[in-house]
Structures are given as C-alpha cells and as structure tokens.
Amino acid sequence: MLIFLNAGAVTFGLGIVYFLAAIPGGAAMGLHPFVAAIFAWAGYTVIAAAMLIIGTPARNWIISKLGKKVEPDPAKLFWRVWQRWGMPGLGFLAPVTCGPYFAALIALTLGEKPSRLMFWIAVGVVPWCIVFAVLTLLGISAVGDKL
C-alpha cells in the first residue's frame, strides 16, 4: 500500500512538472497505466487551479509590462487560431505544448473567465491521458518479459 501511495504521489508530481512523463513514469513504478493517468490528470489539474489563484496578479503584471491591453490582430496566426478554436483548442493542445502554467496565463491575459479556463484545461488533458495510458500499455505488452 505504501509503494502504491509513493508511486501515486510521484506520478501526481510529474503531472504537475512534466505531464508527458507522468503516465509512463507511474507505470514504471508499478502503477497500472490508467491509474497513473488518474494521478497525472489530478496533478495537471491542481497546478492549473493554482495558476488561476495567482493568475490575476500575473495577468495584471503582464499587462503592465506590455504597457497596454492585449488587442486582437486578425493578421497574426495566433489570433486566427484563437478565434477559430478558442479555449477548447488551447485546453486540448496545452498538455503537449506549453503546459497548464502558460495556457492559464495566456487565456487569462486574453480575458478568458477563470471557471471556463479551469473546465477546458481539466477536460482538454483527458484525451491525452487516455492516449498515453494506451501507448504505455502497448509498450509494456510489446516488451513483456524481455526486460
């Protein structure tokens, strides 16, 4: 039981720090990949919630450093992507690109509501949890007893 909790805590921490390694890392410590995915999801979501707590002061700091409020520029690729996909797209891409820290700061800077931001970051990571759990299971079954 202690080993399970220890592996779960490490996987939770990896979900906070480096999501891409969390599920394979948890499986390497003896967790079933789908259990590791739950711990990784929890860590990823908790750090997103923490970013929301400090996000408003960080948003104000970013705006003060830029000297003006962020204005949409449809000529730029980022704005076209944001207008088309918005928060759902950012929530889905954040786990494999910028992570929850920067996704939260970007969305808050663009004026996204914190509750909507939290929802899409928590939901957007679920498909990646499933993909990485399945890939980890396939890797374990491919290697099998060869280690």
VOPAGU-2260 file (C-alpha; in pm, 1 decimal, decimal comma):
REM VOPAGU-2260
SITE   aa  ch    i         X         Y         Z
SITE  MET   A    0       0,0       0,0       0,0
SITE  LEU   A    1     283,8     237,7      84,1
SITE  ILE   A    2     450,2     169,3    -251,5
SITE  PHE   A    3     120,5     246,7    -428,1
SITE  LEU   A    4      86,7     578,5    -244,7
SITE  ASN   A    5     450,2     666,4    -309,3
SITE  ALA   A    6     420,5     587,7    -681,2
SITE  GLY   A    7      91,4     779,8    -691,9
SITE  ALA   A    8     249,2    1082,7    -525,7
SITE  VAL   A    9     542,5    1081,6    -767,5
SITE  THR   A   10     306,3    1045,4   -1064,6
SITE  PHE   A   11      93,8    1331,2    -928,3
SITE  GLY   A   12     410,1    1542,7    -902,7
SITE  LEU   A   13     512,9    1452,0   -1255,8
SITE  GLY   A   14     166,7    1557,2   -1370,8
SITE  ILE   A   15     246,2    1898,5   -1225,2
SITE  VAL   A   16     600,3    1932,1   -1355,9
SITE  TYR   A   17     620,9    1726,0   -1676,7
SITE  PHE   A   18     291,9    1573,6   -1786,2
SITE  LEU   A   19     436,6    1381,1   -2082,8
SITE  ALA   A   20     647,8    1165,1   -1849,5
SITE  ALA   A   21     388,4    1117,7   -1576,2
SITE  ILE   A   22     196,6     815,8   -1706,8
SITE  PRO   A   23     496,4     612,1   -1830,1
SITE  GLY   A   24     679,5     708,4   -1510,1
SITE  GLY   A   25     390,4     590,8   -1294,4
SITE  ALA   A   26     374,0     263,5   -1487,5
SITE  ALA   A   27     748,7     218,5   -1442,4
SITE  MET   A   28     692,0     248,4   -1066,6
SITE  GLY   A   29     433,2     -29,4   -1077,0
SITE  LEU   A   30     104,1     154,3   -1125,3
SITE  HIS   A   31    -140,1      36,8   -1387,7
SITE  PRO   A   32    -122,8     292,9   -1672,1
SITE  PHE   A   33    -484,6     401,2   -1624,5
SITE  VAL   A   34    -429,6     452,3   -1250,4
SITE  ALA   A   35    -117,9     650,4   -1337,4
SITE  ALA   A   36    -329,6     854,0   -1580,8
SITE  ILE   A   37    -568,9     947,3   -1299,1
SITE  PHE   A   38    -281,5    1063,5   -1077,4
SITE  ALA   A   39    -126,1    1255,7   -1368,8
SITE  TRP   A   40    -461,4    1419,0   -1452,0
SITE  ALA   A   41    -504,4    1522,2   -1088,8
SITE  GLY   A   42    -158,5    1680,2   -1073,6
SITE  TYR   A   43    -208,2    1861,3   -1402,9
SITE  THR   A   44    -547,1    1994,2   -1292,9
SITE  VAL   A   45    -428,0    2101,2    -948,4
SITE  ILE   A   46    -145,6    2311,0   -1091,8
SITE  ALA   A   47    -392,9    2471,3   -1333,2
SITE  ALA   A   48    -611,8    2564,6   -1035,6
SITE  ALA   A   49    -307,3    2707,2    -856,8
SITE  MET   A   50    -228,2    2913,9   -1163,6
SITE  LEU   A   51    -578,8    3057,0   -1150,1
SITE  ILE   A   52    -517,1    3170,9    -792,9
SITE  ILE   A   53    -202,4    3359,9    -889,8
SITE  GLY   A   54    -321,1    3422,8   -1244,9
SITE  THR   A   55    -499,7    3752,1   -1192,2
SITE  PRO   A   56    -196,4    3924,3   -1037,6
SITE  ALA   A   57      20,4    3768,8   -1310,3
SITE  ARG   A   58    -222,5    3892,3   -1577,0
SITE  ASN   A   59    -209,9    4243,3   -1434,2
SITE  TRP   A   60     171,5    4226,2   -1425,9
SITE  ILE   A   61     188,2    4113,7   -1791,5
SITE  ILE   A   62     -47,8    4391,8   -1899,6
SITE  SER   A   63     155,3    4648,4   -1704,4
SITE  LYS   A   64     478,6    4524,3   -1865,2
SITE  LEU   A   65     326,4    4541,1   -2213,5
SITE  GLY   A   66     200,3    4888,9   -2135,1
SITE  LYS   A   67    -137,6    4825,7   -2292,3
SITE  LYS   A   68    -418,0    4576,7   -2301,9
SITE  VAL   A   69    -377,0    4290,7   -2549,8
SITE  GLU   A   70    -571,3    4373,1   -2865,5
SITE  PRO   A   71    -669,4    4113,6   -3127,1
SITE  ASP   A   72    -483,4    4133,0   -3456,8
SITE  PRO   A   73    -654,8    3912,0   -3717,9
SITE  ALA   A   74    -348,6    3937,5   -3941,9
SITE  LYS   A   75    -144,9    3724,8   -3699,9
SITE  LEU   A   76    -165,6    3344,8   -3698,6
SITE  PHE   A   77    -211,7    3317,5   -3321,5
SITE  TRP   A   78    -523,6    3536,1   -3329,8
SITE  ARG   A   79    -675,2    3343,6   -3618,8
SITE  VAL   A   80    -620,5    3017,9   -3429,9
SITE  TRP   A   81    -760,6    3169,0   -3107,8
SITE  GLN   A   82   -1068,4    3298,9   -3291,5
SITE  ARG   A   83   -1131,7    2961,5   -3451,8
SITE  TRP   A   84   -1056,5    2720,7   -3163,9
SITE  GLY   A   85   -1053,3    2943,7   -2853,7
SITE  MET   A   86   -1024,0    2796,2   -2508,0
SITE  PRO   A   87   -1119,0    2438,9   -2608,1
SITE  GLY   A   88    -827,1    2432,7   -2854,2
SITE  LEU   A   89    -584,5    2575,8   -2600,7
SITE  GLY   A   90    -704,0    2330,4   -2336,4
SITE  PHE   A   91    -651,5    2038,5   -2575,7
SITE  LEU   A   92    -308,5    2146,4   -2700,3
SITE  ALA   A   93    -162,4    2269,8   -2371,4
SITE  PRO   A   94     -63,7    1924,6   -2231,9
SITE  VAL   A   95     169,8    1857,1   -2524,8
SITE  THR   A   96     284,8    2212,7   -2594,3
SITE  CYS   A   97     302,7    2486,3   -2333,2
SITE  GLY   A   98     158,5    2314,3   -2026,0
SITE  PRO   A   99    -109,1    2436,1   -1786,4
SITE  TYR   A  100     101,0    2723,7   -1648,7
SITE  PHE   A  101     135,5    2914,1   -1972,7
SITE  ALA   A  102    -206,3    2809,3   -2102,6
SITE  ALA   A  103    -366,8    2962,5   -1794,1
SITE  LEU   A  104    -162,1    3281,4   -1822,3
SITE  ILE   A  105    -231,6    3313,9   -2195,5
SITE  ALA   A  106    -605,3    3262,7   -2152,4
SITE  LEU   A  107    -629,3    3498,8   -1853,7
SITE  THR   A  108    -435,2    3763,1   -2043,5
SITE  LEU   A  109    -680,6    3726,8   -2331,5
SITE  GLY   A  110    -969,3    3782,2   -2090,3
SITE  GLU   A  111   -1097,3    3426,8   -2051,3
SITE  LYS   A  112   -1320,3    3358,8   -1749,3
SITE  PRO   A  113   -1139,5    3152,4   -1481,1
SITE  SER   A  114   -1420,6    2896,5   -1447,3
SITE  ARG   A  115   -1426,8    2832,3   -1822,7
SITE  LEU   A  116   -1048,0    2817,6   -1829,3
SITE  MET   A  117   -1038,2    2560,0   -1549,3
SITE  PHE   A  118   -1302,4    2347,2   -1719,0
SITE  TRP   A  119   -1122,1    2333,6   -2054,8
SITE  ILE   A  120    -780,1    2270,5   -1905,4
SITE  ALA   A  121    -920,2    1982,2   -1696,4
SITE  VAL   A  122   -1117,1    1835,5   -1989,0
SITE  GLY   A  123    -851,3    1900,8   -2254,2
SITE  VAL   A  124    -597,0    1678,0   -2083,3
SITE  VAL   A  125    -830,0    1374,1   -2064,9
SITE  PRO   A  126    -777,1    1257,8   -2426,9
SITE  TRP   A  127    -400,7    1282,5   -2374,7
SITE  CYS   A  128    -428,5    1078,3   -2054,3
SITE  ILE   A  129    -609,4     807,2   -2247,9
SITE  VAL   A  130    -362,3     818,1   -2539,5
SITE  PHE   A  131     -56,4     797,8   -2314,7
SITE  ALA   A  132    -211,3     523,2   -2099,0
SITE  VAL   A  133    -289,7     314,2   -2408,6
SITE  LEU   A  134      57,9     375,9   -2554,7
SITE  THR   A  135     214,0     278,8   -2222,1
SITE  LEU   A  136       5,1     -39,2   -2211,3
SITE  LEU   A  137     107,6    -122,1   -2568,2
SITE  GLY   A  138     471,2     -59,4   -2481,4
SITE  ILE   A  139     452,6    -282,3   -2174,5
SITE  SER   A  140     285,5    -562,1   -2368,2
SITE  ALA   A  141     533,6    -528,0   -2656,2
SITE  VAL   A  142     832,1    -552,0   -2424,0
SITE  GLY   A  143     666,6    -808,1   -2196,9
SITE  ASP   A  144     921,3   -1025,7   -2018,7
SITE  LYS   A  145    1210,1    -912,0   -2239,1
SITE  LEU   A  146    1346,3    -678,0   -1975,3
